[in-house]
């Protein structure tokens, strides 16, 4: 993640989005709602989850926004893969060394298997890396689209990947948002916002930047509210008749899907709000560069299995409103500790990467890559 080419407003969005991911994971993986004995507390946690659900979509939108006009680089691909391998191995060694998990030879071999090492713990990274590998081909199509063609494509994809799954409970298309085609769809939306900027649209010409910010924040909140009210109404209508039950249950189940139409509107509005900001800060850029590491640390499956037990999040009989503050406090603590660990990793890797031997090995590797015929003829975009 190269922060030098990105404005601080997008880095700020990534920071906030990653905190929302951490908070969502604390509630979801910590089984907070399942353990709530108070309906009021449970309802607040449900609303918080629906508030945070923009997090993943925003990361993919910003990727489409920037990568759609950028050159594919193999070095960037390695910058995504190497931290995954590093944290997967480091955490495995630590949990074995401290006896957190029992020593199992077959289990260790499975964990260290290359594909499992890269794809195993992190569904988001799996699709994110695949999307990056596909981006040069997607970009070629984007380059050739007329505005009308691009708009038609997005309308079709919205119907197929958002509206139909929302109404039919995935019977038309299986898409809750945890899919590669969802990532490609969001990438295309981000690319459209880059190719046809908001400031050149009717809204951009008609209203000031400050008023646009109000519009986007308002739209995001109204989308969240509409999704929440519709989910509650759908749940209350269950049992009326079979036809109504079918649509009501589908809409209720989809309330926290990344592909939910209301979540998409919420996510795009959230992204567009940050697009209207004008911030330049080295500190924000640095903190933004830590976000992927935060995800890799706290959502590793070994960490996830024990983290919420150690922090007493997944305890039974949650009935106090004070527990809401405790959950938010734990999310902040996880974010800060993970940030520090990732910052230290980056310092170590920067030091090692600048050694002469490292540069020599790296140069020999890329010389070898360029000597391969199929890559040699790819336009020099492999480095």
C-alpha positions in Angstrom: 0.0 0.0 0.0 1.8 3.1 -1.3 0.6 6.1 0.6 2.7 8.5 -1.4 0.2 8.3 -4.3 -2.9 8.7 -2.2 -4.4 11.8 -0.7 -4.7 11.9 3.1 -8.5 12.0 2.9 -8.6 8.5 1.4 -6.1 7.3 4.0 -8.3 8.8 6.7 -11.2 6.8 5.3 -9.1 3.6 5.4 -8.2 4.3 9.0 -11.8 4.8 10.0 -12.9 1.8 7.9 -10.4 -0.5 9.5 -11.5 0.6 13.0 -15.1 -0.2 11.9 -13.8 -3.6 10.8 -12.2 -4.3 14.2 -15.4 -3.1 16.0 -17.6 -5.3 13.8 -15.3 -8.3 14.4 -15.4 -7.7 18.2 -19.2 -7.8 18.1 -19.6 -10.6 15.5 -16.7 -13.0 16.4 -17.1 -12.2 20.1 -20.7 -13.4 19.8 -21.9 -10.3 21.7 -25.5 -10.3 20.3 -26.0 -14.0 21.0 -25.0 -13.5 24.6 -27.2 -10.4 25.2 -30.0 -10.8 27.7 -31.2 -7.3 27.2 -33.2 -6.6 24.1 -32.2 -2.9 24.2 -28.5 -3.7 24.4 -28.8 -6.3 21.6 -30.7 -3.7 19.4 -27.9 -1.2 19.9 -25.3 -3.7 18.9 -27.3 -4.6 15.8 -27.5 -1.0 14.8 -23.7 -0.6 15.4 -23.1 -3.6 13.1 -25.2 -2.1 10.4 -23.4 1.3 10.9 -20.0 -0.4 10.4 -20.9 -2.5 7.4 -19.5 0.0 4.9 -16.0 -1.0 5.9 -15.1 -3.7 3.3 -16.9 -2.0 0.4 -15.0 1.2 1.1 -11.6 -0.5 0.7 -12.6 -2.0 -2.6 -14.1 1.2 -3.9 -10.9 3.1 -3.2 -8.9 0.4 -4.9 -11.0 0.7 -8.0 -10.7 4.5 -7.8 -6.9 4.4 -7.8 -5.9 1.2 -9.5 -8.1 1.8 -12.5 -5.6 4.4 -13.7 -2.5 2.8 -12.3 0.1 0.4 -13.7 0.1 -3.2 -12.4 3.3 -3.9 -10.5 4.5 -7.3 -9.3 6.3 -5.5 -6.4 2.9 -4.3 -5.1 1.6 -7.9 -5.3 4.4 -9.0 -3.1 3.7 -6.2 -0.7 0.3 -7.7 -0.3 1.5 -11.4 0.0 4.6 -11.0 2.2 2.8 -9.6 5.3 0.2 -12.4 5.1 3.0 -15.0 5.1 4.9 -13.2 7.8 2.0 -12.9 10.2 0.7 -16.4 9.5 4.0 -17.9 10.3 4.8 -15.6 13.3 1.5 -16.2 14.9 1.7 -19.9 14.4 5.1 -20.1 16.0 4.0 -18.0 18.9 0.8 -20.0 19.7 2.9 -23.2 19.5 5.7 -21.8 21.6 3.4 -20.6 24.4 1.2 -23.7 24.3 -1.9 -21.9 23.2 -2.6 -24.6 20.7 -1.3 -28.2 20.9 1.5 -29.3 18.6 0.1 -31.2 15.7 2.5 -32.2 12.9 -0.3 -32.6 10.3 -1.9 -29.3 11.3 1.4 -27.4 11.0 2.0 -28.9 7.5 -1.4 -27.8 6.5 -0.9 -24.3 7.9 2.4 -23.9 6.1 1.1 -25.2 2.7 1.6 -22.3 0.3 -2.0 -21.8 -0.7 -3.3 -22.3 2.8 -0.6 -19.8 4.0 -1.8 -17.1 1.7 -5.5 -17.8 1.4 -6.3 -19.7 4.7 -7.2 -17.1 7.3 -8.2 -14.1 5.3 -11.1 -14.2 2.9 -10.8 -10.5 2.2 -7.1 -10.8 1.1 -7.9 -13.7 -1.1 -10.3 -11.7 -3.2 -8.3 -8.5 -2.9 -5.2 -10.2 -4.4 -7.3 -11.9 -7.1 -8.8 -8.5 -7.9 -5.4 -6.9 -8.2 -4.2 -9.6 -10.5 -7.3 -9.1 -12.7 -7.1 -5.3 -12.6 -5.0 -4.8 -15.8 -7.7 -6.7 -17.9 -10.5 -4.9 -16.1 -8.8 -1.5 -16.7 -8.5 -2.2 -20.4 -12.3 -2.6 -20.6 -12.8 0.5 -18.6 -10.6 2.4 -20.9 -12.7 1.4 -23.9 -16.1 2.0 -22.3 -18.1 5.0 -23.3 -19.9 6.7 -20.5 -23.2 5.3 -21.6 -21.8 1.8 -21.9 -20.2 2.1 -18.4 -23.5 3.2 -16.9 -25.4 0.4 -18.5 -22.9 -2.1 -17.3 -23.2 -0.8 -13.7 -27.0 -0.9 -13.9 -27.0 -4.5 -15.1 -24.4 -5.6 -12.4 -26.5 -3.8 -9.7 -29.6 -5.7 -10.7 -27.7 -9.1 -10.9 -25.4 -8.8 -7.9 -27.4 -6.6 -5.5 -31.1 -6.2 -6.1 -31.9 -9.8 -7.2 -29.9 -11.5 -4.3 -31.6 -9.0 -1.9 -35.1 -9.8 -3.0 -34.7 -13.6 -3.7 -32.4 -14.6 -0.8 -29.6 -15.4 -3.3 -31.8 -17.8 -5.3 -31.3 -15.7 -8.4 -27.6 -15.0 -7.7 -25.6 -16.2 -4.8 -24.0 -13.0 -3.5 -23.9 -11.7 0.0 -20.8 -9.7 -0.9 -18.2 -12.3 0.0 -17.3 -13.0 -3.6 -14.8 -12.0 -6.3 -17.6 -10.7 -8.6 -18.7 -8.4 -5.8 -15.2 -7.1 -5.6 -15.1 -6.6 -9.4 -18.4 -4.8 -9.3 -17.2 -2.4 -6.5 -13.9 -1.9 -8.3 -15.9 -0.8 -11.4 -18.0 1.6 -9.3 -14.8 3.1 -7.9 -13.3 3.3 -11.4 -16.5 5.1 -12.7 -16.2 7.7 -9.9 -12.6 8.3 -11.0 -13.3 8.5 -14.7 -16.4 10.7 -14.3 -15.7 12.8 -11.1 -18.5 14.1 -8.9 -17.2 17.6 -9.3 -17.9 17.5 -13.0 -21.5 16.1 -12.4 -24.7 18.2 -12.0 -24.4 18.0 -8.2 -20.8 19.1 -8.3 -21.5 22.1 -10.5 -24.7 23.0 -8.6 -23.6 22.8 -5.0 -20.6 23.8 -3.0 -18.1 21.3 -1.6 -19.5 21.8 1.9 -23.1 21.2 0.8 -22.0 18.1 -1.0 -20.5 16.7 2.2 -23.8 17.3 3.9 -25.6 15.5 1.0 -23.3 12.5 1.2 -23.4 12.1 5.0 -27.1 12.6 4.9 -27.5 9.9 2.2 -25.3 7.5 4.1 -27.3 8.0 7.3 -30.7 7.7 5.5 -29.6 4.5 3.8 -28.5 3.1 7.1 -31.8 4.1 8.7 -33.9 2.8 5.8 -32.0 -0.6 5.9 -32.6 -0.8 9.7 -36.3 0.1 9.5 -36.9 -2.2 6.6 -35.2 -5.1 8.4 -37.3 -4.5 11.5 -40.5 -4.2 9.5 -39.7 -7.4 7.5 -39.1 -9.3 10.8 -42.4 -8.1 12.2 -44.3 -9.3 9.0 -43.0 -12.9 9.3 -45.9 -15.3 9.7 -48.5 -13.3 7.8 -48.6 -15.4 4.7 -46.2 -17.6 2.6 -45.6 -15.0 -0.2 -44.9 -12.2 2.3 -42.8 -14.4 4.4 -40.6 -15.2 1.4 -39.7 -11.6 0.7 -39.7 -10.5 4.4 -37.2 -13.2 5.4 -34.9 -12.5 2.4 -34.8 -8.8 3.2 -34.3 -9.4 6.9 -31.4 -11.8 6.3 -29.8 -9.3 3.9 -29.6 -6.5 6.3 -25.8 -6.9 6.9 -24.8 -8.2 3.4 -22.2 -6.1 1.6 -24.3 -6.6 -1.6 -27.5 -5.1 0.0 -28.6 -2.1 -2.1 -29.0 0.1 0.9 -25.5 -0.9 2.1 -24.1 -0.1 -1.3 -25.7 3.4 -1.3 -24.4 3.8 2.2 -20.9 2.7 1.2 -20.7 4.9 -2.0 -22.0 7.9 -0.1 -19.4 7.3 2.7 -16.7 7.1 0.1 -17.9 10.2 -1.8 -17.9 12.2 1.5 -14.1 11.5 1.9 -13.6 12.3 -1.8 -14.8 15.8 -1.1 -12.3 16.4 1.6 -8.9 18.0 1.1 -6.5 16.8 3.7 -2.7 16.4 3.6 -1.0 14.8 6.5 2.1 12.6 6.8 0.8 11.2 10.1 -2.5 10.2 8.5 -0.7 8.7 5.5 1.5 6.6 7.8 -1.4 5.4 10.0 -3.2 4.6 6.8 -0.4 2.3 5.7 -0.8 0.2 8.8 -4.4 -0.8 8.1 -3.8 -4.1 6.3 -1.4 -5.2 9.0 -4.1 -4.5 11.6 -6.5 -6.8 9.7 -3.9 -9.5 9.4 -3.1 -9.5 13.1 -6.4 -9.3 14.8 -8.4 -11.5 12.3 -5.8 -14.3 12.2 -7.9 -17.5 13.0 -5.6 -18.4 15.9 -5.9 -14.9 17.4 -9.6 -14.7 16.7 -10.2 -18.0 18.5 -8.7 -16.7 21.7 -8.8 -12.9 21.6 -12.4 -12.5 22.6 -12.1 -15.1 25.4 -9.0 -13.3 26.8 -10.8 -9.9 26.7 -14.0 -11.4 28.2 -16.0 -10.2 25.3 -17.8 -13.5 24.6 -19.0 -13.9 28.1 -22.6 -15.0 28.8 -25.5 -12.9 30.1 -24.7 -9.5 28.7 -27.3 -7.1 29.9 -25.6 -3.8 30.9 -25.5 -0.8 28.6 -22.0 -0.2 30.0 -20.8 -3.2 28.1 -21.3 -1.2 24.9 -18.5 1.1 26.0 -16.4 -1.8 27.0 -16.7 -3.4 23.5 -15.8 -0.1 21.9 -12.8 0.3 24.3 -11.6 -3.2 23.4 -11.9 -2.4 19.7 -9.8 0.7 20.2 -7.2 -1.3 22.2 -7.0 -4.0 19.5 -6.5 -1.3 16.9 -3.7 0.5 18.8 -1.8 -2.6 19.7 -2.1 -4.1 16.2 -1.0 -0.7 14.7 2.2 -0.7 16.9 3.0 -4.3 15.9 2.6 -3.5 12.2 4.6 -0.3 12.5 7.5 -2.3 14.0 7.2 -4.9 11.2 7.4 -2.2 8.6 10.5 -0.7 10.3 12.2 -4.1 10.3 11.3 -4.9 6.7 12.4 -1.4 5.6 15.8 -2.0 7.3 16.2 -5.4 5.7 15.0 -4.2 2.3 17.6 -1.5 2.1 20.5 -3.8 2.8 22.8 -4.4 -0.3 22.2 -8.2 -0.2 18.4 -7.7 -0.2 18.7 -5.3 -3.2 20.9 -7.7 -5.0 18.6 -10.6 -4.5 15.6 -8.5 -5.5 17.3 -7.3 -8.7 18.3 -10.8 -9.7 14.7 -12.0 -9.1 13.3 -9.3 -11.4 15.9 -9.9 -14.0 14.9 -13.5 -14.0 11.2 -12.5 -14.3 11.9 -10.2 -17.3 13.8 -13.1 -19.0 10.6 -15.1 -19.1 9.0 -14.7 -22.5 5.4 -14.3 -21.5 6.2 -11.7 -18.9 8.8 -10.0 -21.0 6.1 -9.2 -23.5 3.6 -7.8 -21.0 4.6 -4.2 -21.5 7.1 -4.0 -18.7 4.4 -3.9 -16.0 5.7 -6.9 -13.9 8.0 -4.9 -11.6 
